[in-house]
Amino acid sequence: MIRIGIIGTGGMAHAHARSFQRIKGVRLAAACDLDPNRVQDYGKEFGITDLYTDLDAMLKNADMDAVSIVTPDSSHAPISLQAIAAGKHVLCEKPLAVTYPDAKKMVQAAKRKKVINMVNFSYRNSSALMKAADMAAKGMFGEIKHVDAHYLQSWLSSRVWGDWKTSSGWLWRLSSEHGSKGVLGDVGVHILDFASFPVGPMKTIHCRLKTFPKVKGNRIGEYKLDANDSAIMTVEYANGALGTVSTTRYATGHANTVALSLHGTDGAVRINLDRSYTEMDVTRGKDRHTCTWKTITCGRTPDMYKRFVESIRTGVQDQPDFARGAEIQKALDACFVSDAEDRTVRL
Ligand SMILES: NC(=O)c1ccc[n+]([C@@H]2O[C@H](COP(=O)([O-])OP(=O)(O)OC[C@H]3O[C@@H](n4cnc5c(N)ncnc54)[C@H](O)[C@@H]3O)[C@@H](O)[C@H]2O)c1
C-alpha cells in the first residue's frame, strides 16, 4: 500500500484525490491545508481522517510515503524542500517553483535524498502527445521546421468558470504578491512543456507579456491585480525549428483549449485537446503534397498520478521530473527578462 498525503485542499486537490483513489494499492493517508474548514470538508469528502493545518505536524506524525503538493505556486518550493528533507516522494503542482534558482534547489534536494520527484504537467496525460513525441523522435515527420502552440482560456472575459472577482482561487492567480507568475506561470508552463516535449530543447525565447486593466485601481481587497494576463512567445528550438507559443485568459469562446501543430520536411501533426486527448491528425509522405490529413487514434497512456505511483513502486524515476520542471522554469524566467528588456534570451 502506498500512502499519500495531500498538501493544499482547494480546487485542484479534488482532481488529485479522485485520481489517486482510482489507483489500486494507493491510500489517501492524510491531508493538510492552512484553512481548517477546507481541510475538514476535504477529509469528509474523501474519507481522510488524519487532517492537519500545520505542515510540520503532518510531516512528523502522518503515516505516509509520498506527498502531492497542490498549494499556490509560491509555496511549491518551500513545501517540497521540507517534504524531501522528511524523506517523502513528491508530486508537485506546476509551476515547479517561481524562479529557476528555487527550482534547481528542488532538483538537487530530491537527487540528494533519492526520492521520486515529478511535476504535474498534466497534459502529458494525452496519448496523442506521447505518440506525436515518439513519431517526432523517430524522424517520422522529417526535420521539424515550424511549431505552433497555444493555450487559450477566457475566465477574465466570460463566466465559463464562474466569477473571478469573487473567488480567492482566481484572485491569487492575478496577483504577484500572492506568488502568481500570471498566465505564463499558470498555464504557459503547460504549453511550453507541451510544445518542447516532442520538438526538443528550446534554444532562445522572445516574449511579450501584457497585464490588462480590469477593475478600478486594479485591486480587489488584498489582491493587487498585477500579474500578466497574456503572453506571446517566439521560440527557436535547438534543432533549428522556429515556433510560436501563446497563452491568454482573454480568449473569449475558449474554456481551456490546448493545441499544438508540428510541421516537418516529411510530414506534420495537429493535436487539439478540445477535440480529443487520444486522437491526432497526421499528414505524411505523399499525403503532404495534397494536404490530406488522417486521424490517428493513439490508445491510452498512464496519467501523471499513475506514473508517480509506479515510479515509487519500481524505484525508476518517470518523466516529467523536477529537472524537467526546472528546465521549463528557466524558460519562464527568460520570458520575464525578454519582456522587460525587449530582447531575445538564450536559454
Ligand atoms: N496541473 C494542472 O492542470 C493544474 C490545474 C489547476 C491548478 N493547478 C495548480 O495547483 C495549485 C493549486 O491550485 P488550485 O486551483 O487548487 O488553488 P486553490 O486556491 O483552489 O487551492 C489552494 C489551497 O492551498 C491552501 N494553501 C495555501 N497555502 C498553503 C500552505 N502553505 N500549506 C497548506 N495549504 C495551503 C489554500 O488554503 C487552498 O485551500 C496551483 O499551483 C496551480 O497552479 C494545476
The ligand as a Tripos MOL2 file, in Angstrom:
@<TRIPOS>MOLECULE
LIG
   44    48     1     0     0
SMALL
NO_CHARGES

@<TRIPOS>ATOM
      1 N1         -1.8260   20.5790  -13.3840 N.am      1 LIG1
      2 C1         -2.9350   21.2280  -13.6280 C.2       1 LIG1
      3 O1         -3.5500   21.0270  -14.6600 O.2       1 LIG1
      4 C2         -3.4590   22.2240  -12.6360 C.ar      1 LIG1
      5 C3         -4.7850   22.6680  -12.6590 C.ar      1 LIG1
      6 C4         -5.2150   23.5680  -11.6760 C.ar      1 LIG1
      7 C5         -4.3300   24.0230  -10.7140 C.ar      1 LIG1
      8 N2         -3.0370   23.5810  -10.7170 N.ar      1 LIG1
      9 C6         -2.0670   24.0450   -9.7060 C.3       1 LIG1
     10 O2         -2.4940   23.5690   -8.4260 O.3       1 LIG1
     11 C7         -2.1130   24.5020   -7.4160 C.3       1 LIG1
     12 C8         -3.3540   24.8380   -6.5840 C.3       1 LIG1
     13 O3         -4.3230   25.4420   -7.4300 O.3       1 LIG1
     14 P1         -5.8650   25.4740   -7.0040 P.3       1 LIG1
     15 O4         -6.6100   25.9150   -8.1810 O.co2     1 LIG1
     16 O5         -6.2390   24.1920   -6.3470 O.co2     1 LIG1
     17 O6         -5.8170   26.6540   -5.9240 O.3       1 LIG1
     18 P2         -6.8430   26.9060   -4.7340 P.3       1 LIG1
     19 O7         -6.6370   28.3120   -4.3430 O.co2     1 LIG1
     20 O8         -8.2030   26.4240   -5.1130 O.co2     1 LIG1
     21 O9         -6.3210   25.9230   -3.5630 O.3       1 LIG1
     22 C9         -5.0890   26.0920   -2.9120 C.3       1 LIG1
     23 C10        -5.2420   25.5920   -1.4800 C.3       1 LIG1
     24 O10        -3.9680   25.6010   -0.8440 O.3       1 LIG1
     25 C11        -4.1280   26.0670    0.5030 C.3       1 LIG1
     26 N3         -2.8470   26.5740    0.9480 N.ar      1 LIG1
     27 C12        -2.2340   27.7440    0.6460 C.ar      1 LIG1
     28 N4         -1.0100   27.7840    1.1900 N.ar      1 LIG1
     29 C13        -0.8310   26.6140    1.8580 C.ar      1 LIG1
     30 C14         0.2260   26.0720    2.6380 C.ar      1 LIG1
     31 N5          1.3650   26.7370    2.8100 N.pl3     1 LIG1
     32 N6          0.0430   24.8490    3.2180 N.ar      1 LIG1
     33 C15        -1.1120   24.1690    3.0400 C.ar      1 LIG1
     34 N7         -2.1640   24.6410    2.3060 N.ar      1 LIG1
     35 C16        -2.0100   25.8410    1.7190 C.ar      1 LIG1
     36 C17        -5.2260   27.1160    0.3980 C.3       1 LIG1
     37 O11        -5.8200   27.3510    1.6470 O.3       1 LIG1
     38 C18        -6.1640   26.4680   -0.6120 C.3       1 LIG1
     39 O12        -7.1130   25.6380    0.0170 O.3       1 LIG1
     40 C19        -1.5180   25.7040   -8.1320 C.3       1 LIG1
     41 O13        -0.1130   25.6290   -8.0820 O.3       1 LIG1
     42 C20        -1.9750   25.5580   -9.5740 C.3       1 LIG1
     43 O14        -1.0470   26.0890  -10.4970 O.3       1 LIG1
     44 C21        -2.6140   22.6940  -11.6440 C.ar      1 LIG1
@<TRIPOS>BOND
     1     1     2 1
     2     2     3 2
     3     2     4 1
     4     4     5 ar
     5     4    44 ar
     6     5     6 ar
     7     6     7 ar
     8     7     8 ar
     9     8     9 1
    10     8    44 ar
    11     9    10 1
    12     9    42 1
    13    10    11 1
    14    11    12 1
    15    11    40 1
    16    12    13 1
    17    13    14 1
    18    14    15 2
    19    14    16 1
    20    14    17 1
    21    17    18 1
    22    18    19 2
    23    18    20 1
    24    18    21 1
    25    21    22 1
    26    22    23 1
    27    23    24 1
    28    23    38 1
    29    24    25 1
    30    25    26 1
    31    25    36 1
    32    26    27 ar
    33    26    35 ar
    34    27    28 ar
    35    28    29 ar
    36    29    30 ar
    37    29    35 ar
    38    30    31 1
    39    30    32 ar
    40    32    33 ar
    41    33    34 ar
    42    34    35 ar
    43    36    37 1
    44    36    38 1
    45    38    39 1
    46    40    41 1
    47    40    42 1
    48    42    43 1
@<TRIPOS>SUBSTRUCTURE
     1 LIG1         1 GROUP 0 **** ****
